[in-house]
Amino acid sequence: MNRAAAPQFSSEQQAVIDRVLAPPNSSLATKIAAITGPPGSGKTTLSEGIMGGWTRMFGRSSSMALSPTGKAARRFKEVTGHPCATIHRALVAWEKAAKALIDDPSSSKNAEWGSPSDIVPRGSLRAVLIDEASMVDMQLMLRLMQALPPWTERIVLVGDSDQLPSVGAGCVLRDVMASGYIPTFRLTRIYRQDDDSWIRVNTQRINQGERPIADPNAIDWFESICEDALSAVDQVVALAKEHPNAQVLTPTHRGPLGAENLNRLVREAVNPIANRTGWTAGETTFFRGDRVVHKKNNYGLGPSGVFNGETALVVGPVPSNDDDDRLAVDYGYEEKVLYDRETAAKELRLAFALTVHSFQGSETTEAIIVVHSSHSFLLNRQILYTAASRAREKLWIVGNEKGIVRAVKHSQTVQRRTRLTERLREKFTNSGCAGLTT
């Protein structure tokens, strides 16, 4: 990807650049740093600047970006122009390289060993940026830190520490920041919405444990209060029919307000299937115009693979040479992705409604968010903040006051006691290091 010009940085972004790209012999230089900020605060722009600076410092084949998900890796590459691979893919590639070297010690460290082009050979690695670091669990981070060579000079973690924690154990980014020994930079200025946007104001209020403001004159934040769950279901369907491009987000798969039921009902509203011929794979029949989500990394699909969490539009079955037609799906690539029935049954699902967890790391123009007390034990500040911050232009909350208050007042952070923060402090204290105040 060729970019027209280098990114322009705000004063708070420039402060990060000055530390992360400081020469190795500079008093400002830091080997590891954490960068956090809400969606739209310029983290990706800053990451682009860091990657470009590392290329100038260490050379083009000595630094790389990694992400916990293929969806996030693809988006990073599309936005910044710099290659990005999943952490899992890099670990597998490095393990294959190590095995090849053991099997044939005379082979060069840069020999062809089947590594993807976006993965730097371990022997050349000098700097690593970890995007969406809040989604990385403790076990995966441990494997990555163990795999990085001792000559790695820079490690930067980038993510939103206020979003949902990783699905696996731990709160790595939050714990690293809380240690007081890792330079941490918090971006505060929001670029995604206008200054008078209620989405911007209310996501900040949610993050501070305050109820969002329901302004009757708002043009981007709306609330539909429905005391019982079935009324909320009807309202979600009505809103989806009126705003067919809006993404429905809910805390759970199950129940009347879960993703499974809402997927069925919303599809009937925005893409009616009566008297139409569909394409069946496993237990699901897909129709032209269906919104779908891919559920597993598959590097063999399409021109460059399809990754877990990527959403797309069904554009119709197409004939195949083996007398069994394929399902054509448009992900916005140059070519449509073709699914056979076995792959579609295993890896493709409807996406008219998705769980907040599955949509984390993505964004949408419009969102309809379920916040109802029937999901009481699943509601917390992080899930509401994550859901609300996915929308760029318009957002509808569908639920009841009890559910909204429960989500705002209950924080999930207290539920994970990892001791990572304490262990980092012990490690640095025993090394004679002073705490940081950045």
GIFENFEN-V497220 format. One record per backbone hydrogen bond with DSSP energy under -1.0 kcal/mol. NH is the residue of the N-H (numbers start at 1). CO is the residue of the C=O. If there is no record, write none. Layout:
BEGIN
<<NH & CO> <NH & CO>>
END
This chain:
BEGIN
<<14 & 10> <15 & 11> <17 & 13> <18 & 14> <19 & 15> <20 & 16> <21 & 17> <22 & 19> <26 & 23> <33 & 155> <34 & 183> <35 & 157> <36 & 185> <41 & 38> <46 & 42> <47 & 43> <48 & 44> <49 & 45> <50 & 46> <51 & 47> <52 & 48> <53 & 49> <54 & 50> <55 & 51> <56 & 52> <57 & 53> <58 & 54> <59 & 55> <62 & 59> <64 & 127> <66 & 129> <67 & 85> <73 & 69> <74 & 70> <75 & 71> <76 & 72> <77 & 73> <78 & 74> <79 & 75> <80 & 76> <81 & 77> <85 & 65> <87 & 67> <90 & 86> <91 & 87> <92 & 88> <93 & 89> <94 & 90> <95 & 91> <96 & 92> <97 & 93> <98 & 94> <99 & 95> <100 & 96> <101 & 97> <102 & 98> <103 & 99> <104 & 100> <107 & 104> <111 & 108> <119 & 116> <124 & 121> <126 & 62> <127 & 62> <128 & 154> <129 & 64> <130 & 156> <131 & 66> <133 & 158> <135 & 132> <136 & 133> <138 & 169> <141 & 137> <142 & 138> <143 & 139> <144 & 140> <145 & 141> <146 & 142> <147 & 143> <148 & 144> <152 & 149> <153 & 126> <154 & 126> <155 & 31> <156 & 128> <157 & 33> <158 & 130> <159 & 35> <163 & 160> <175 & 171> <176 & 172> <177 & 173> <178 & 174> <185 & 34> <187 & 36> <191 & 40> <197 & 194> <201 & 197> <202 & 198> <203 & 199> <204 & 200> <205 & 201> <206 & 202> <207 & 203> <208 & 204> <209 & 206> <210 & 205> <218 & 215> <222 & 395> <224 & 397> <226 & 399> <232 & 228> <233 & 229> <234 & 230> <235 & 231> <236 & 232> <237 & 233> <238 & 234> <239 & 235> <240 & 236> <241 & 237> <242 & 238> <243 & 239> <246 & 243> <247 & 366> <248 & 352> <249 & 368> <250 & 354> <258 & 255> <259 & 252> <260 & 253> <262 & 258> <263 & 259> <264 & 260> <265 & 261> <266 & 262> <267 & 263> <268 & 264> <269 & 265> <270 & 266> <271 & 267> <276 & 273> <279 & 286> <281 & 284> <284 & 281> <286 & 279> <289 & 314> <290 & 287> <292 & 312> <293 & 349> <294 & 310> <295 & 347> <298 & 306> <301 & 298> <305 & 301> <306 & 298> <309 & 294> <310 & 307> <312 & 292> <313 & 330> <314 & 290> <315 & 328> <318 & 326> <323 & 320> <326 & 318> <327 & 339> <328 & 316> <329 & 337> <330 & 313> <337 & 329> <339 & 327> <344 & 340> <345 & 341> <346 & 342> <347 & 343> <348 & 344> <349 & 293> <351 & 291> <354 & 248> <356 & 250> <359 & 355> <362 & 359> <364 & 390> <367 & 394> <368 & 247> <369 & 396> <370 & 249> <371 & 398> <375 & 372> <376 & 373> <378 & 375> <381 & 410> <384 & 380> <385 & 381> <386 & 382> <387 & 383> <388 & 384> <389 & 385> <390 & 387> <391 & 388> <392 & 364> <393 & 365> <394 & 365> <395 & 220> <396 & 367> <397 & 222> <398 & 369> <399 & 224> <400 & 371> <404 & 400> <405 & 401> <406 & 402> <407 & 403> <408 & 404> <409 & 405> <410 & 406> <415 & 412> <416 & 413> <423 & 419> <424 & 420> <425 & 421> <426 & 422> <427 & 423> <428 & 424> <429 & 425> <430 & 426> <432 & 429> <433 & 428> <436 & 180>>
END
